[in-house]
Amino acid sequence: MNETFEKSNLVYKIDVFLNSTIFRSWKDSIIVLQTTKDLLSDDSEELVKRCLGSIASTASIDTSKVKWSYTYNRKKKLEKVRKPEDGVPKDWWVEDLCELHIDLYKQAIKAIKNRGKVPSNVIGEALHAYAIRRIAGFSKESMQLIDRSLINTIIELLPDEKGNISSSFLTKLHRASIFLGCEETVKEKLKKRVSEQLEETTVNDILMYDLDMVQSLVKEFMNRDPKTHSKVSVAKLIDGYLAEKSRDPNLPLQNFLSLAETLSSFPRHSHDVLYRAIDMFLKEHSGISKSEKKRVCGLMDCRKLSAEACEHAVQNERLPMRVIVQVLFFEQIRANGSSTGYSTPELTTTTLNTEDDEWDHEKEF
């Protein structure tokens, strides 16, 4: 079937067809690549190589040259929120590659990365989209047992540069690696990546972790000698986390104290969320001793409570009388300073809570 026997034979015609039709089409290149997983011949290896080259080349072109007719699984959804002049987004191709089996997907992503023209954050978005599509329950925190090699491959393909993978995606990958019993080196690598972006993480991202794991992440974060603004963000994060975890009546006192005290030196603009955590803990652990209650309340600086939090605290029967007196004392100083036009940074009013809603005196902190 080659040129040795006759010109313009089947092999030649197939080659012309592939070059003129298949490899010029983004969609067809993906479809043909997907079919090669069932082929074992040497010719299939060459076909895979050429399909990958076509896909990598197309994914790497300037988005101004991309036409919607290529195919785009999110085209209709985006057309409702994007204007035509906005152009094609840089991640226009990520959903289409989710159709590929993990082995072929790995080769496609590596081919795209080797071109060096697609930003690392777009590669990160592509991997996130693939994980959501291929791992049942990945986006809903209810992952089902899957092939461990799938999660290992996604982790292997992660860009190394900090900030190119969202904190939410990293924490989900980390929890998946724990759930699936991946190798310790894999879990440690992901834990380090999560700690490197801890200041960007939300309470929901870490809520599924136990307190020991969160404390380990905080210590890893502290080993990097973080800047002040990062410490402020992490303190707010952990305060919010403790406010949620304190709702558990089975949460051991020592675990609560250990995590909170780990961040005792971290600067905070406000102690409102920490107060919320303390109040909830006292509510759910009414049987603790006076000395234990004193130690819990000692985590909080009354001078950094907002006016709203102070108003709640002075009526809070769960707090020791000494703490209530302190709150009243500093509130008086605040009032006197306000009337004379004088205030200090410690006494600046800041309204803050985990969900940015208004204080509600009818609900518990």
N, C-alpha and C positions, 0 to 999 in steps of 0.2 A: 504493500500500500504506500510505499515511499517513492521518491524520485528515481531510484535505481531502475525501477520497472517501467514507470510511465510518468510523464509530466502531468501536472494538474491532477494528481491522484487524490484519494480520499484524505490522506494525512495532510497534504498541502491545502486542500479545501477546508478541512477542519481548522487548520492554523489560521487561514485567512478569515474564516468566520469568527473565530475567537477574538482576533485582533480588531476586526472591523465592527463587531457587534457586542460580544460579551464583555470584553475588557473596557469598552467605552461606556458601559452602563453600570452604575453603582449597584443597583438592585440585582441585576443579573450576575455580577461578580460575586455577590454574597450568596445567591442561590446556588451557583455552580460550586463555590467553595464548600458549602454545606453538604452537597452531594458527594464530595470526594472522600468523606469519612468512611464510606463503605467500599472504596476502591483500594486495591493493594498493589497495583502494577507500578513500574518505574515511571511510566508516563503520568500517573496520577500525582506523583511527587512534583513533577515539573508543572503540572496544572495548578497544584496548590501554591507553588512558588509564584506563578504568574498572577493568580487570583489575589494573593496577598499583596503583591506589588501594585496591582490596580487599586485595591482598597486603600492601601497606605497612601498612595499618590493622591487619590481623590479626597481622602479625609484631611490631607495636608494643604490643599489648595486654598487660596485666598477666598474667604467667604463671599466676597463681592462677586465671585465667578460661579457660585453655587446656585443652581436653579431648583425651585421647589419640585420640579418634575422628576428630580432624581428619586424621590420618595422621602417621606419624613413622617414617622409615626405620630409625631405631635403637631403636625402642621395645622390641622383644624383647630386644635385647642389653642395654639399660639396665635392663630389668625384673629381670635377674639380679643386678645389683649395687646397684640403688637400691631404697629402701623407698618404699611408696606415700606416706608422710607427707613424703617429701623433695620432692614436687611435681615440676612440669615444669621442666627446665633452661631457662635463658634462650636457649640456642642451639637450641631444639627444631626450628626451621624451616630450619636451614642446609642439611641434606642434601636436602630436598625441592626447593629452588631450583636444585640442581645439575643438574636435568633440563633447565633452560632453555638455549637457544642463547646464546652470549656477548653478542650485541647486546641480547637481551631481559633477560639476567641483569644487564647493566650498568644498564639502566633500572630494574630492580627494586631493586637495591642503592641506587641514587641516590634512589629514591622512599622507601625505608626510612630512609636517612640524613637526608633532608629532614624527616621526621617528628620527628627529634630525640629519640626515646624509647628507641632501642636503643643500649646502650653500645658505644663504639668497639671494645673488645676482642672483642665478639661479632661485629661486622662483620669484624674480622680473622680470627676463626675461620671465618666463612662463606667468605671468600676463600681460606683455606687448604684448606678442604674442596673447594671448586670446582677449585682447581689440581690437587689429588690425583686428582679424578675425571676431569678433562678433559685433563691433560697426561700422556701415557704415560711411565712411568718417573720421574715427579716425586718420588715418595717413596722411590725406591730408587737415586737418584743415577745413573740411566741413561736420561736424557731422550732421546727421539727427536725428529727434526725436526718441528716443528709450525708452525702459522700464527703468525707473529710478533705479529700484532695481538692474539692471545689473551693473551699474556704482558704486552703493553703495557697492555691494558685492566685486567688485574688490578692491575698496578703503579699505574695511574692512580687506582684506587678505594681504595688503601691509606689508612687513617686517618693523619693527620699527627702525632698525639700519640705521643710516645715511650712505649714499654712496652705499646702495644695490639696489637702484632704480635710474635709470638715470634721470638727470635733464629734459631731453626732455620728458620722459614719465610722470614725475610729472607735468610739465606745461600743457601737454595735458589733463591729468586727472583733473587738476584744472579748466581749461577752460571748460571742459565737465560738471563739477559740477555746474559752473555758468550758462552755456547754458541750462541745464536741471532743474535749480532751486532747487538744492539739499539744504538740511538744512544748516543753517548758521554754525553750529558746524563742519559739513563736509567740507565746503568751507574754514573755518578758519584753520582747521587741515592741509589741503592741501597747503594753502598759507604759513603756517609756514614751511612745509616741503620744499617748493620751495625756500623760503628765506634762509634756512639752507644750501642749495647747490647753492646759487646764483652765487658764484665765478666759478662754473663749467658750468653755463648756457651759451648758445650762443644767439646771436642777433635774429636769426630766431625763437628760442624757445619763446621769449617774445614779438615778433613783433606784435602779435595779441592783446596784452594788451593795454589799454589806458594808458595815462601818470599818471593818479591818481593811478591806480593799481600798476604800476611799482614803483612809489614813495612810496607806502605803503610797497612793498616788500623790498625796500632799507632801509626804516626805521626799518622794522622787522630785517633785516640783521644787522643793526648798533646796535640794542639792544643786540646782542650777543657779543659785544665787540670783533669784528674779528681781526685777525692778519694782519700785514701790507701787506703781499703778497696777502691775500684775498681781501683787499681793492683795491690793484692795478688792480686785475682781474675784480672786479666789476666796477671800474671806467672806464676801457676800454670797458666793456660790455655796460654800460649806454651811454657812448660817441657814440658808434656804433649805439645804439638804437635811440638816438637823431638825428644822422646823417640821418637815414632813415625816422623818423617821421617829420623831418623838411621840407621834400618835400611836406607836406600838407599845402597849403596856408591858410587853415582854423584853423591851430593850433594856439591857443591863446598864446600871448607873455608871459603872467604870468605863464601859465602851463610849457612852455619851461624853463623859468627862475627858477621856483620853483624846478623842478627836477634837473636841472644842479647845482643849488646852494646847494642842499642837499648834493652833493658830493664835494663841494668846498675844503673841508679839506682832501680829499682822495689823496694819493700820486699817481703820474703818471710819468712813464718814458718818456712819450712824450705827447704833446698836439695836435698832428697832427689830430687825429680823432675828437677831440673837435673842432678844427679849421674847419674841414670839415662840422660839424654840424652847426656851427655859419655861415659859408659862405652860406650854403644852406638855412638857415633860413632867412638871409638877402636878398637872391635872391627872395624868395617866399613872403617876407613881406617888399617890398620896400617902403611901405607907413608909416613905423614907424618913430617916431620923432628922432632927433639927440640924445636926452638924453636917449631914449630907446635903440638906436643903441650903444651908449657908454656903457650902462649897459650890453648889450649882449656881446660885445667885451671884457668887463672887466672880463668875465669868463675865459679868456685864458691868459696863461703866455707865452709871446713871446719868452722868453729864452728857452722854451722847445719845440720849433718848429724845425723840421729837416731842413737841408739846402734846400731840395726840397720844403717843405712847405713854407719856407721863400721866395724862388724865386717866388712862386705863389702869396704869400701875397703882396709883394711889387708892383705887377702889378694889384692887385685886386681893382677895382674902387668902390666896394661896401663897403670897409673898410674905417673908418674915417681916415683922414690924420695923426692924432696923432698916431694911431696904426701902420700905415705904417712907420712913422718915428722911432717908437720904434723898429720895426722889422729890419730896416736898421742899427740902432744903435747897436743892439745886434749881428747882422751879422758882423759888423765891428769888434766888440770885439772878435767874434769867429775867424775871419780871422787873427787878430793880435795874438791871443792866439795860433793859429795853426802854424803861422810862427816862433813863439818863442818856440814852443814845450810845451806850457802851455795850459791847458784846465780845465774846472770845470765840475762837474756832471750835472749842469743845462744846460750847453752848449754842451753836448755830442750829436752828430748827431745820430738820430734814425729814420729810415724809417719805418713808420707804417701806415697802414690803415685797414679798417674793413675787407677787403677781401684778404689782403696780396698781392695785385697786385701792379704794378708800378704806380708812379704818372703820370698822364696824363694832361698836360697843356692845352689840347684841350677840356677837359671836366670840368664841374664845381665841386667844392668841395662840 
